[in-house]
Amino acid sequence: MTKKNYTLGFIGIGLMGKPMTLRLLEAGFIVNVWNRSKEKLKTVTAAGAIECLTIPDLVNTSDIIILCLANTDVVELIVEKEILGGVSVDKLVIDLSSIHPESTKQLAEKLKKTCNFNWVDAPVSGGTAGAEQGTLAIMAGGSEADIAIAKEVLKPLYKQLTHMGEVGSGQVTKICNQMIVSCNVMVIAEMMALAKSSGVDAEKIPQALAGGFADSKPLQIVGPEMATETFEPIKWRVKTLLKDLNMAADLSIQQGNSIPMSGIAAQLMQLHANQGFLEQDPSTLIQLFAKK
C-alpha cells in the first residue's frame, strides 16, 4: 500500500473507539464507522464520520480497517463472519483491541491467505484520557512496511508507537503491560483501604507519594477516586483487566513461565467481578478490601 490519503473504516465505537474516531476525523481522515449499537454512533457521525450499515460495506469502501473491540471472541466473530470471504483484497487491518496473541496470528494468516489482507496488532495503553488527548502508548506487531503505514495513520492517537516484532508481539507486550497495571491497581486498592482505616487522610496519599518510587500513573488516577469513592464516570472496566490477566495466565502456561503475582491478582479480580463489579471501574477495587 503506497496510497497516502487513506479512507479508514473503524469498527467498535466504545469507550476508546469514540475518542479515537473523533481524533482521526479532526486530523482530516475520511472515517467510515460501524458499531453493533447504533446509538453509540451519534457523536462520531455528528462530527463527520460516515455510518456503514454492514461491515462488508465498510470494508469495501475503506483502505484500512481499524478494529477496537472488546475481546478475542468478538474480533474472531467480526473477522471470520464479516470480513473473510468478502470481495475486497489487498488491504490492511490494524487491530487496536487487546486479544490473545495466538488468535491474532491465526486471524492474520487466514486473512492473508484468503484475501491478501495484511495485519498489524496495535493494542494501546493510556485509557480514555490518552485516547482523548492523543497520548496513547501503542505496542505493535507486523512487518516493517505495515508498521510504517500504521505509524502514519495512527499518529493523531499516540505519543509513542513501538514496533515490537512480528504479528502477535504487540499483543504479548500489551499482556505484559496489563500484568503491571493490574497488580499495581490491586495493591493501590488494599493500600488505600488500610490508610483510610488507620485514620490517614487518604486523599493526600497520591500527592504525598508523587515523584517517589511508589508513584505511578495508576496511583494518580485511581488513588483519588478510591479515596473519595468516586467511581463514575466509568473510564475503563474491571472485566478488561480480568480478561487480560486471564490471557497472561494462558500465555504463561504455553511458555512454561510462572506468574504468581499476576495469578493472585487474577483471582482477586475475579472475586471482585463476582460481587457485581464486572462492568464497573477498577477504582471500585477498594471495596474488596474496605472494612464492612
C-alpha positions as CSV (number, residue, x, y, z in Angstrom):
1,M,0.0,0.0,0.0
2,T,1.6,3.3,-1.1
3,K,-1.5,5.5,-1.0
4,K,-1.3,8.5,1.4
5,N,-4.9,9.7,1.6
6,Y,-6.3,6.6,3.2
7,T,-10.0,6.2,3.9
8,L,-10.4,4.5,7.2
9,G,-13.0,2.0,8.4
10,F,-13.4,2.0,12.2
11,I,-15.2,-0.9,13.8
12,G,-16.1,-0.5,17.5
13,I,-17.2,2.9,18.8
14,G,-17.0,2.3,22.5
15,L,-15.2,3.9,25.4
16,M,-11.9,4.0,23.5
17,G,-13.2,3.9,19.9
18,K,-15.2,7.1,20.2
19,P,-12.4,9.4,21.2
20,M,-10.1,7.7,18.7
21,T,-12.5,8.2,15.9
22,L,-13.0,11.8,16.8
23,R,-9.3,12.5,16.7
24,L,-8.9,10.8,13.3
25,L,-11.7,12.9,12.0
26,E,-10.0,16.1,13.4
27,A,-6.8,15.0,11.6
28,G,-8.7,15.1,8.3
29,F,-9.2,11.4,7.6
30,I,-12.4,10.1,6.0
31,V,-13.7,7.6,8.5
32,N,-16.4,5.0,7.8
33,V,-17.8,3.6,11.0
34,W,-19.8,0.6,12.2
35,N,-20.9,-0.4,15.7
36,R,-23.3,-3.1,16.9
37,S,-25.1,-0.5,19.0
38,K,-26.2,2.3,16.6
39,E,-26.9,4.7,19.5
40,K,-23.1,5.0,20.1
41,L,-22.5,6.3,16.6
42,K,-24.3,9.6,17.1
43,T,-21.4,11.6,18.4
44,V,-19.0,10.5,15.7
45,T,-21.4,10.8,12.8
46,A,-22.3,14.3,14.0
47,A,-18.5,15.0,13.8
48,G,-18.4,13.8,10.2
49,A,-18.0,10.0,10.3
50,I,-19.9,8.0,7.7
51,E,-22.1,5.3,9.1
52,C,-22.0,1.9,7.2
53,L,-25.0,-0.4,7.6
54,T,-22.9,-3.5,7.3
55,I,-19.3,-4.5,7.9
56,P,-18.8,-5.7,4.3
57,D,-19.9,-2.2,3.2
58,L,-17.4,-0.6,5.5
59,V,-14.6,-3.0,4.3
60,N,-15.4,-2.4,0.6
61,T,-15.3,1.4,0.9
62,S,-12.2,1.7,3.2
63,D,-8.5,1.3,2.5
64,I,-7.6,0.4,6.1
65,I,-9.8,-1.4,8.6
66,I,-9.3,-0.5,12.3
67,L,-10.7,-2.7,15.0
68,C,-11.3,-1.6,18.5
69,L,-13.3,-4.4,20.1
70,A,-14.0,-5.9,23.5
71,N,-12.2,-9.3,23.4
72,T,-10.8,-12.2,21.4
73,D,-14.2,-13.7,20.7
74,V,-15.6,-10.5,19.2
75,V,-12.6,-9.9,17.0
76,E,-12.8,-13.5,15.8
77,L,-16.5,-13.2,15.1
78,I,-16.1,-10.0,13.1
79,V,-13.2,-11.2,11.0
80,E,-14.4,-14.7,10.3
81,K,-18.1,-14.0,9.8
82,E,-18.0,-10.5,8.2
83,I,-14.5,-9.8,6.7
84,L,-13.3,-13.2,5.4
85,G,-14.9,-14.2,2.2
86,G,-15.7,-10.6,1.2
87,V,-14.9,-9.1,-2.2
88,S,-12.2,-6.8,-1.0
89,V,-8.5,-7.7,-1.4
90,D,-5.1,-6.1,-0.7
91,K,-6.0,-4.1,2.4
92,L,-4.6,-3.6,5.9
93,V,-6.2,-4.4,9.2
94,I,-5.0,-2.6,12.3
95,D,-6.3,-4.2,15.4
96,L,-6.3,-1.9,18.4
97,S,-8.1,-4.5,20.6
98,S,-6.3,-6.4,23.3
99,I,-6.7,-10.1,22.3
100,H,-4.9,-13.4,22.6
101,P,-1.6,-13.4,20.7
102,E,-2.3,-16.9,19.2
103,S,-5.7,-15.9,17.9
104,T,-4.0,-12.8,16.4
105,K,-1.6,-14.9,14.4
106,Q,-4.3,-17.3,13.2
107,L,-6.6,-14.5,12.1
108,A,-3.7,-12.7,10.3
109,E,-2.8,-15.9,8.5
110,K,-6.4,-16.6,7.4
111,L,-6.8,-13.0,6.1
112,K,-3.5,-13.1,4.2
113,K,-4.3,-16.5,2.6
114,T,-7.9,-15.7,1.7
115,C,-7.9,-12.1,0.6
116,N,-4.3,-10.9,0.8
117,F,-5.0,-8.6,3.8
118,N,-2.1,-7.6,6.0
119,W,-2.4,-7.3,9.7
120,V,-0.9,-5.1,12.4
121,D,-1.8,-5.8,16.0
122,A,-1.5,-2.5,17.8
123,P,-3.1,-2.6,21.3
124,V,-3.0,0.6,23.2
125,S,-2.3,1.8,26.8
126,G,-3.3,5.1,28.3
127,G,-7.1,4.8,28.8
128,T,-9.8,7.1,27.7
129,A,-7.8,10.2,28.7
130,G,-4.9,9.1,26.4
131,A,-7.4,8.4,23.6
132,E,-8.9,11.9,24.0
133,Q,-5.6,13.7,24.2
134,G,-3.7,11.7,21.6
135,T,-1.1,10.5,24.1
136,L,-1.6,6.7,23.9
137,A,1.3,4.2,24.1
138,I,0.9,1.7,21.2
139,M,2.8,-1.6,21.1
140,A,2.7,-3.0,17.6
141,G,3.4,-6.3,15.8
142,G,3.7,-6.7,12.0
143,S,6.0,-6.1,9.0
144,E,8.2,-3.0,8.7
145,A,6.1,-1.8,5.8
146,D,2.8,-2.2,7.5
147,I,4.1,-0.7,10.7
148,A,5.2,2.4,8.8
149,I,1.6,2.8,7.5
150,A,0.2,2.3,11.0
151,K,2.5,5.0,12.4
152,E,1.2,7.4,9.8
153,V,-2.5,6.6,10.2
154,L,-2.5,6.4,14.0
155,K,-0.3,9.5,14.5
156,P,-3.3,11.5,15.9
157,L,-3.7,8.9,18.6
158,Y,-0.3,8.2,20.2
159,K,2.7,9.7,22.0
160,Q,4.8,6.7,21.1
161,L,4.3,3.7,18.9
162,T,6.9,0.9,19.3
163,H,7.4,-1.9,16.8
164,M,7.8,-5.0,19.0
165,G,8.3,-7.6,16.3
166,E,6.2,-9.9,14.1
167,V,2.4,-10.2,14.2
168,G,1.3,-11.1,17.7
169,S,4.2,-9.4,19.5
170,G,2.1,-6.3,20.1
171,Q,-0.4,-8.4,22.0
172,V,2.2,-10.1,24.1
173,T,3.6,-6.7,25.0
174,K,0.1,-5.5,26.0
175,I,-0.4,-8.5,28.2
176,C,2.9,-7.6,30.0
177,N,1.6,-4.0,30.4
178,Q,-1.6,-5.3,31.9
179,M,0.2,-7.5,34.4
180,I,1.9,-4.5,35.8
181,V,-1.2,-2.3,35.7
182,S,-3.4,-4.9,37.3
183,C,-1.1,-5.7,40.1
184,N,-0.4,-2.0,40.7
185,V,-4.1,-1.2,40.9
186,M,-4.8,-4.1,43.2
187,V,-2.1,-3.1,45.7
188,I,-3.2,0.6,45.5
189,A,-6.7,-0.6,46.5
190,E,-5.5,-2.6,49.5
191,M,-3.1,0.3,50.5
192,M,-5.9,2.9,50.3
193,A,-8.2,0.8,52.3
194,L,-5.5,0.3,55.0
195,A,-4.7,4.0,55.1
196,K,-8.4,5.0,55.5
197,S,-9.0,2.5,58.3
198,S,-5.8,3.8,60.0
199,G,-7.1,7.4,60.1
200,V,-4.9,8.8,57.4
201,D,-6.2,11.5,55.0
202,A,-6.2,9.1,52.1
203,E,-7.0,11.9,49.6
204,K,-3.4,13.2,50.3
205,I,-1.6,10.0,49.6
206,P,-1.2,10.5,45.8
207,Q,0.2,13.9,46.5
208,A,2.4,12.7,49.3
209,L,3.9,9.9,47.1
210,A,4.2,11.9,43.9
211,G,7.7,11.7,42.5
212,G,8.8,8.9,44.8
213,F,9.4,5.3,44.0
214,A,5.8,4.4,44.8
215,D,4.4,6.9,42.3
216,S,2.7,5.7,39.2
217,K,0.0,6.9,36.7
218,P,-2.5,4.4,38.2
219,L,-1.9,5.8,41.7
220,Q,-2.5,9.4,40.4
221,I,-5.7,8.3,38.6
222,V,-7.4,5.7,40.8
223,G,-5.9,6.8,44.1
224,P,-8.1,10.0,44.4
225,E,-11.1,8.0,43.1
226,M,-10.6,5.3,45.7
227,A,-10.1,7.9,48.5
228,T,-13.3,9.7,47.7
229,E,-15.2,6.6,46.4
230,T,-15.9,8.4,43.2
231,F,-16.5,5.5,40.8
232,E,-18.2,7.3,37.9
233,P,-17.9,8.2,35.1
234,I,-16.5,4.8,34.2
235,K,-13.3,5.2,32.2
236,W,-12.3,1.5,32.0
237,R,-13.7,-1.7,33.4
238,V,-12.9,-4.5,35.8
239,K,-13.7,-7.0,33.0
240,T,-10.9,-5.6,30.8
241,L,-8.2,-6.2,33.4
242,L,-9.6,-9.6,34.2
243,K,-9.6,-10.6,30.6
244,D,-6.0,-9.6,30.2
245,L,-4.9,-11.3,33.4
246,N,-6.5,-14.5,32.2
247,M,-4.7,-14.2,28.9
248,A,-1.4,-13.7,30.9
249,A,-2.1,-16.9,32.7
250,D,-2.8,-18.8,29.5
251,L,0.3,-17.4,27.8
252,S,2.4,-18.3,30.9
253,I,1.2,-21.9,30.6
254,Q,2.1,-22.0,26.9
255,Q,5.6,-20.7,27.6
256,G,6.2,-22.6,30.8
257,N,6.6,-19.5,32.9
258,S,5.4,-18.9,36.5
259,I,3.5,-15.7,37.1
260,P,2.3,-16.0,40.8
261,M,1.7,-12.3,41.4
262,S,-0.5,-11.9,38.4
263,G,-2.2,-15.2,39.2
264,I,-3.2,-13.9,42.6
265,A,-4.3,-10.6,41.1
266,A,-6.5,-12.5,38.6
267,Q,-8.2,-14.5,41.5
268,L,-8.9,-11.3,43.4
269,M,-10.1,-9.5,40.3
270,Q,-12.5,-12.5,39.6
271,L,-13.7,-12.3,43.2
272,H,-14.5,-8.6,42.8
273,A,-16.2,-9.3,39.5
274,N,-18.3,-12.0,41.0
275,Q,-19.5,-9.5,43.6
276,G,-21.2,-7.4,40.9
277,F,-18.4,-5.2,39.7
278,L,-17.5,-6.8,36.3
279,E,-18.8,-3.7,34.4
280,Q,-17.5,-1.2,36.9
281,D,-14.4,1.0,37.0
282,P,-11.3,-0.7,38.7
283,S,-11.3,2.1,41.3
284,T,-14.1,0.1,42.9
285,L,-11.5,-2.5,43.9
286,I,-11.1,-0.6,47.2
287,Q,-14.4,-2.1,48.2
288,L,-12.8,-5.5,48.0
289,F,-10.5,-4.5,50.9
290,A,-12.6,-2.0,52.9
291,K,-13.9,-2.9,56.3
292,K,-17.6,-3.9,56.1
